[in-house]
Amino acid sequence: MGTTGRRPGAYVCGIDAAMDVIGGKWKVLILWALHERPCRFGELRRELPGVTEKVLASHLREMEADGLVHREAYDEVPPRVEYSLTPRGVSLNEALEPLGDWGRANVLSPAPGQMGEDDDVPLVTGAA
């Protein structure tokens, strides 16, 4: 699939185009969840606490249109639908890995001199 068809010719640079595809709070989290394994809609909702059904369904449709997510509908009763990443979605996840590394190192990890939540703290006796 070539372009996303969102704003043809309006992008200033590649980052602008990429941010248009992954914009919003939930799309990168959907990519992360589907990187682990294919999921049904309900499984994705449980993986992403706080996302509404409407937003999740909308984002999945957009990501399918952008060629990032594959929707597989099985001919079963009751109907079953699974979502998985396409090769394009996998490559986007790989491109986002350095950003995740940066977040872990600079946001999730304490700054020098600060304590992390898992750091052992020696007991101070006699302090009131």
N, CA, C and O of each residue as an XYZ file, in Angstrom:
512
protein
N       0.839     -1.164      0.000
C       0.000      0.000      0.000
C       0.886      1.228      0.000
O       1.860      1.292      0.749
N       0.565      2.181     -0.813
C       1.395      3.361     -0.973
C       1.196      4.397      0.102
O       1.861      4.351      1.137
N       0.301      5.325     -0.116
C       0.092      6.405      0.833
C      -1.146      6.137      1.656
O      -1.973      5.291      1.314
N      -1.257      6.859      2.725
C      -2.405      6.674      3.589
C      -3.627      7.402      3.060
O      -4.750      7.065      3.434
N      -3.434      8.395      2.197
C      -4.556      9.118      1.642
C      -5.154     10.139      2.590
O      -6.251     10.639      2.342
N      -4.468     10.455      3.657
C      -5.000     11.405      4.632
C      -4.826     12.846      4.165
O      -5.805     13.582      4.039
N      -3.592     13.248      3.911
C      -3.310     14.615      3.484
C      -2.261     14.577      2.377
O      -1.131     15.017      2.587
N      -2.608     14.069      1.224
C      -1.583     13.931      0.184
C      -0.939     15.270     -0.146
O      -1.622     16.269     -0.372
N       0.388     15.267     -0.169
C       1.132     16.462     -0.527
C       1.235     17.503      0.565
O       1.927     18.505      0.385
N       0.572     17.305      1.690
C       0.574     18.312      2.743
C       1.644     18.065      3.801
O       1.800     18.881      4.710
N       2.378     16.971      3.707
C       3.375     16.664      4.720
C       4.629     17.492      4.510
O       5.070     17.715      3.383
N       5.194     17.943      5.627
C       6.416     18.723      5.594
C       7.628     17.793      5.557
O       8.620     18.084      4.889
N       7.542     16.672      6.281
C       8.653     15.729      6.345
C       8.106     14.344      6.701
O       6.906     14.176      6.917
N       8.993     13.369      6.759
C       8.590     12.007      7.082
C       8.014     11.869      8.476
O       7.099     11.074      8.690
N       8.534     12.631      9.429
C       8.013     12.552     10.794
C       6.579     13.060     10.825
O       5.735     12.489     11.515
N       6.299     14.114     10.091
C       4.943     14.649      9.986
C       3.988     13.575      9.453
O       2.894     13.386      9.986
N       4.409     12.883      8.406
C       3.580     11.825      7.819
C       3.378     10.670      8.806
O       2.267     10.160      8.951
N       4.451     10.265      9.480
C       4.353      9.165     10.445
C       3.452      9.543     11.617
O       2.652      8.723     12.069
N       3.570     10.764     12.110
C       2.741     11.195     13.232
C       1.269     11.255     12.846
O       0.400     11.045     13.692
N       0.980     11.537     11.581
C      -0.403     11.523     11.121
C      -0.983     10.111     11.205
O      -2.161      9.935     11.514
N      -0.151      9.114     10.929
C      -0.600      7.716     10.951
C      -0.757      7.201     12.378
O      -1.680      6.433     12.651
N       0.125      7.607     13.297
C       0.084      7.069     14.667
C      -0.458      8.070     15.674
O      -0.400      7.827     16.880
N      -0.986      9.197     15.195
C      -1.469     10.237     16.095
C      -2.531      9.737     17.052
O      -3.299      8.829     16.732
N      -2.566     10.334     18.216
C      -3.533      9.950     19.235
C      -2.899      9.051     20.279
O      -1.824      8.488     20.077
N      -3.581      8.934     21.382
C      -3.050      8.174     22.515
C      -3.034      6.666     22.280
O      -2.141      5.980     22.777
N      -3.996      6.139     21.539
C      -4.219      4.697     21.541
C      -3.538      3.937     20.424
O      -3.297      2.739     20.576
N      -3.217      4.570     19.311
C      -2.703      3.809     18.159
C      -1.380      3.122     18.446
O      -1.201      1.964     18.068
N      -0.454      3.797     19.099
C       0.822      3.133     19.392
C       0.623      2.015     20.407
O       1.335      1.012     20.377
N      -0.346      2.185     21.306
C      -0.626      1.117     22.270
C      -1.285     -0.080     21.598
O      -1.051     -1.222     21.995
N      -2.103      0.170     20.590
C      -2.688     -0.924     19.805
C      -1.576     -1.657     19.064
O      -1.555     -2.887     19.039
N      -0.655     -0.912     18.463
C       0.490     -1.533     17.783
C       1.279     -2.398     18.754
O       1.662     -3.519     18.421
N       1.523     -1.880     19.957
C       2.278     -2.625     20.961
C       1.553     -3.913     21.339
O       2.166     -4.978     21.418
N       0.239     -3.808     21.574
C      -0.536     -4.986     21.983
C      -0.552     -6.042     20.878
O      -0.433     -7.235     21.156
N      -0.697     -5.612     19.641
C      -0.748     -6.573     18.532
C       0.632     -7.122     18.188
O       0.740     -8.139     17.504
N       1.670     -6.467     18.649
C       3.026     -6.976     18.429
C       3.228     -8.279     19.204
O       3.960     -9.170     18.772
N       2.569     -8.370     20.349
C       2.690     -9.569     21.177
C       2.060    -10.781     20.500
O       2.651    -11.861     20.472
N       0.837    -10.595     19.946
C       0.106    -11.696     19.313
C      -1.166    -11.137     18.690
O      -1.596    -10.042     19.054
N      -1.778    -11.868     17.755
C      -3.081    -11.438     17.244
C      -4.104    -11.425     18.380
O      -4.051    -12.253     19.290
N      -5.032    -10.476     18.312
C      -6.027    -10.332     19.382
C      -7.417    -10.131     18.808
O      -7.593     -9.590     17.716
N      -8.383    -10.573     19.563
C      -9.771    -10.251     19.266
C     -10.071     -8.885     19.873
O      -9.310     -8.383     20.700
N     -11.184     -8.290     19.456
C     -11.550     -6.950     19.894
C     -11.610     -6.854     21.424
O     -11.052     -5.929     22.015
N     -12.283     -7.807     22.052
C     -12.414     -7.797     23.506
C     -11.077     -7.921     24.221
O     -10.862     -7.305     25.264
N     -10.178     -8.726     23.652
C      -8.842     -8.861     24.242
C      -8.102     -7.530     24.191
O      -7.436     -7.145     25.152
N      -8.220     -6.831     23.066
C      -7.576     -5.520     22.945
C      -8.149     -4.544     23.970
O      -7.402     -3.777     24.579
N      -9.448     -4.566     24.161
C     -10.063     -3.670     25.159
C      -9.502     -3.952     26.550
O      -9.242     -3.025     27.316
N      -9.317     -5.220     26.874
C      -8.765     -5.557     28.192
C      -7.301     -5.163     28.297
O      -6.843     -4.780     29.374
N      -6.555     -5.250     27.190
C      -5.135     -4.871     27.186
C      -4.946     -3.368     27.341
O      -3.898     -2.909     27.796
N      -5.973     -2.598     26.957
C      -5.864     -1.143     26.935
C      -6.936     -0.523     27.824
O      -7.906      0.040     27.318
N      -6.773     -0.620     29.139
C      -7.792     -0.072     30.029
C      -7.972      1.422     29.763
O      -7.001      2.170     29.646
N      -9.220      1.834     29.671
C      -9.511      3.240     29.444
C      -9.963      3.561     28.031
O     -10.596      4.592     27.807
N      -9.648      2.695     27.071
C     -10.082      2.952     25.700
C     -11.561      2.583     25.586
O     -12.001      1.564     26.119
N     -12.314      3.422     24.889
C     -13.729      3.114     24.688
C     -13.877      2.220     23.461
O     -12.995      2.167     22.604
N     -15.009      1.519     23.390
C     -15.276      0.669     22.226
C     -15.280      1.497     20.948
O     -14.736      1.076     19.927
N     -15.892      2.671     21.006
C     -15.995      3.539     19.838
C     -14.612      3.952     19.333
O     -14.341      3.873     18.135
N     -13.752      4.383     20.224
C     -12.406      4.823     19.836
C     -11.592      3.643     19.318
O     -10.909      3.767     18.302
N     -11.654      2.504     19.997
C     -10.900      1.334     19.564
C     -11.350      0.890     18.176
O     -10.516      0.620     17.311
N     -12.648      0.814     17.958
C     -13.165      0.403     16.648
C     -12.733      1.393     15.568
O     -12.343      0.984     14.475
N     -12.799      2.677     15.863
C     -12.407      3.708     14.907
C     -10.918      3.612     14.569
O     -10.533      3.661     13.401
N     -10.093      3.476     15.599
C      -8.644      3.373     15.367
C      -8.286      2.113     14.589
O      -7.421      2.152     13.713
N      -8.941      0.996     14.898
C      -8.663     -0.238     14.167
C      -9.039     -0.089     12.693
O      -8.313     -0.562     11.818
N     -10.165      0.564     12.413
C     -10.555      0.806     11.011
C      -9.526      1.687     10.305
O      -9.126      1.395      9.178
N      -9.096      2.768     10.967
C      -8.096      3.656     10.374
C      -6.781      2.919     10.142
O      -6.158      3.075      9.091
N      -6.359      2.124     11.110
C      -5.092      1.407     10.993
C      -5.181      0.328      9.918
O      -4.185      0.029      9.259
N      -6.356     -0.253      9.737
C      -6.556     -1.214      8.650
C      -6.463     -0.489      7.311
O      -5.831     -0.988      6.379
N      -7.090      0.689      7.206
C      -7.041      1.476      5.971
C      -5.621      1.935      5.656
O      -5.256      2.075      4.488
N      -4.820      2.170      6.694
C      -3.427      2.592      6.509
C      -2.491      1.423      6.245
O      -1.296      1.621      6.026
N      -3.023      0.209      6.264
C      -2.203     -0.964      5.976
C      -1.358     -1.434      7.139
O      -0.382     -2.157      6.938
N      -1.713     -1.036      8.366
C      -0.940     -1.426      9.544
C      -1.500     -2.659     10.225
O      -0.760     -3.444     10.818
N      -2.820     -2.829     10.136
C      -3.520     -3.906     10.848
C      -4.306     -4.740      9.839
O      -4.918     -4.220      8.907
N      -4.265     -6.041     10.059
C      -5.052     -6.979      9.247
C      -6.225     -7.454     10.091
O      -6.051     -7.853     11.242
N      -7.421     -7.410      9.510
C      -8.633     -7.884     10.183
C      -9.046     -9.189      9.529
O      -9.328     -9.231      8.331
N      -9.081    -10.255     10.320
C      -9.455    -11.579      9.819
C     -10.782    -11.979     10.437
O     -10.872    -12.178     11.648
N     -11.818    -12.097      9.603
C     -13.135    -12.528     10.071
C     -13.288    -14.010      9.753
O     -13.167    -14.423      8.600
N     -13.554    -14.799     10.778
C     -13.714    -16.239     10.614
C     -15.195    -16.569     10.439
O     -16.058    -15.980     11.090
N     -15.468    -17.505      9.563
C     -16.847    -17.918      9.288
C     -17.268    -18.944     10.332
O     -17.297    -20.147     10.070
N     -17.590    -18.442     11.516
C     -17.970    -19.295     12.638
C     -19.218    -18.722     13.300
O     -19.593    -17.572     13.069
N     -19.841    -19.537     14.114
C     -20.945    -19.068     14.935
C     -20.566    -19.342     16.379
O     -20.333    -20.501     16.723
N     -20.492    -18.343     17.237
C     -20.648    -16.924     16.937
C     -19.466    -16.411     16.109
O     -18.399    -17.026     16.103
N     -19.655    -15.279     15.406
C     -18.581    -14.737     14.568
C     -17.336    -14.411     15.397
O     -17.425    -13.989     16.550
N     -16.193    -14.618     14.784
C     -14.923    -14.338     15.463
C     -14.086    -13.492     14.526
O     -13.958    -13.802     13.342
N     -13.519    -12.426     15.057
C     -12.644    -11.536     14.295
C     -11.350    -11.374     15.073
O     -11.366    -11.120     16.277
N     -10.235    -11.521     14.382
C      -8.919    -11.308     14.991
C      -8.195    -10.207     14.246
O      -8.318    -10.063     13.030
N      -7.432     -9.430     15.011
C      -6.617     -8.368     14.447
C      -5.156     -8.731     14.647
O      -4.762     -9.230     15.701
N      -4.356     -8.473     13.612
C      -2.926     -8.730     13.693
C      -2.204     -7.629     12.922
O      -2.819     -6.859     12.184
N      -0.896     -7.573     13.107
C      -0.105     -6.576     12.391
C       0.237     -7.076     11.000
O       0.505     -8.260     10.799
N       0.225     -6.171     10.056
C       0.719     -6.458      8.711
C       2.234     -6.239      8.735
O       2.760     -5.719      9.718
N       2.936     -6.623      7.678
C       4.371     -6.310      7.634
C       4.641     -4.804      7.798
O       5.642     -4.410      8.397
N       3.752     -3.982      7.269
C       3.907     -2.530      7.431
C       3.754     -2.135      8.903
O       4.486     -1.272      9.388
N       2.817     -2.752      9.610
C       2.642     -2.494     11.036
C       3.835     -2.957     11.847
O       4.250     -2.283     12.790
N       4.394     -4.114     11.483
C       5.597     -4.620     12.157
C       6.752     -3.648     11.954
O       7.492     -3.360     12.894
N       6.913     -3.135     10.722
C       8.018     -2.200     10.466
C       7.824     -0.896     11.225
O       8.801     -0.284     11.655
N       6.574     -0.457     11.397
C       6.323      0.751     12.193
C       6.661      0.495     13.652
O       7.253      1.353     14.307
N       6.294     -0.671     14.172
C       6.665     -1.028     15.549
C       8.176     -1.017     15.722
O       8.686     -0.527     16.729
N       8.888     -1.551     14.748
C      10.356     -1.558     14.820
C      10.904     -0.137     14.815
O      11.881      0.155     15.504
N      10.280      0.746     14.044
C      10.718      2.140     14.005
C      10.436      2.850     15.328
O      11.141      3.793     15.685
N       9.413      2.406     16.056
C       9.052      3.026     17.333
C       9.884      2.504     18.503
O       9.878      3.105     19.577
N      10.604      1.388     18.308
C      11.394      0.810     19.402
C      12.383      1.796     20.011
O      12.458      1.882     21.237
N      13.156      2.554     19.203
C      14.067      3.526     19.823
C      13.345      4.584     20.657
O      13.890      5.059     21.653
N      12.149      4.951     20.271
C      11.366      5.899     21.054
C      10.977      5.279     22.395
O      11.023      5.949     23.427
N      10.596      4.005     22.382
C      10.295      3.301     23.626
C      11.521      3.187     24.515
O      11.421      3.333     25.733
N      12.687      2.925     23.910
C      13.933      2.867     24.680
C      14.205      4.208     25.351
O      14.596      4.261     26.517
N      13.995      5.289     24.605
C      14.210      6.625     25.156
C      13.263      6.868     26.331
O      13.679      7.403     27.359
N      12.006      6.483     26.191
C      11.031      6.666     27.264
C      11.393      5.895     28.517
O      11.258      6.401     29.631
N      11.859      4.653     28.326
C      12.266      3.855     29.489
C      13.479      4.479     30.174
O      13.545      4.507     31.403
N      14.430      4.974     29.403
C      15.654      5.525     29.974
C      15.457      6.910     30.582
O      16.107      7.244     31.572
N      14.579      7.711     30.011
C      14.480      9.103     30.428
C      13.218      9.471     31.191
O      13.178     10.507     31.856
N      12.198      8.646     31.106
C      10.960      8.966     31.802
C      10.663      7.926     32.883
O      10.364      8.279     34.023
N      10.745      6.651     32.523
C      10.442      5.601     33.496
C      11.569      5.378     34.491
O      11.317      4.969     35.624
N      12.813      5.639     34.087
C      13.949      5.468     34.981
C      14.171      6.760     35.745
O      13.997      7.843     35.186
N      14.552      6.666     37.009
C      14.786      7.884     37.783
C      16.021      8.633     37.282
O      16.973      8.034     36.782
N      15.978      9.942     37.428
C      17.134     10.758     37.085
C      18.235     10.486     38.104
O      17.953     10.010     39.204
N      19.493     10.786     37.752
C      20.583     10.566     38.713
C      20.287     11.275     40.038
O      19.903     12.444     40.058
N      20.469     10.559     41.119
C      20.235     11.126     42.435
C      18.818     10.916     42.946
O      18.549     11.160     44.122
N      17.903     10.468     42.082
C      16.536     10.198     42.518
C      16.368      8.708     42.743
O      17.080      7.897     42.151
N      15.428      8.355     43.594
C      15.193      6.953     43.893
C      14.111      6.402     42.995
O      13.122      7.081     42.718
N      14.288      5.183     42.542
C      13.252      4.481     41.810
C      12.381      3.725     42.790
O      12.768      3.531     43.943
N      11.206      3.293     42.348
C      10.298      2.633     43.279
C      10.799      1.275     43.732
O      10.360      0.777     44.769
N      11.717      0.655     42.977
C      12.237     -0.652     43.353
C      13.568     -0.571     44.104
O      14.137     -1.599     44.472
N      14.064      0.651     44.333
C      15.337      0.801     45.039
C      15.159      0.415     46.499
O      14.136      0.717     47.114
N      16.172     -0.262     47.050
C      16.150     -0.593     48.466
C      16.518      0.649     49.256
O      17.476      1.347     48.923
N      15.762      0.918     50.294
C      16.016      2.085     51.134
C      16.437      1.566     52.486
O      15.700      0.800     53.107
N      17.636      1.974     52.970
C      18.065      1.511     54.288
C      17.185      2.126     55.377
O      16.776      3.284     55.286
N      16.911      1.343     56.382
C      16.116      1.805     57.507
C      16.928      2.795     58.318
O      18.066      2.507     58.688
N      16.361      3.954     58.600
C      17.031      4.966     59.408
C      16.452      4.862     60.809
O      15.268      5.116     61.027
N      17.300      4.485     61.753
C      16.817      4.324     63.135
C      16.931      5.646     63.866
O      17.795      6.467     63.559
N      16.065      5.841     64.820
C      16.125      7.029     65.651
C      15.545      8.269     65.001
O      15.540      9.330     65.624
N      15.057      8.177     63.770
C      14.462      9.349     63.125
C      12.997      9.400     63.479
O      12.315      8.375     63.490
N      12.512     10.591     63.768
C      11.103     10.703     64.123
C      10.360     11.569     63.142
O       9.154     11.773     63.289
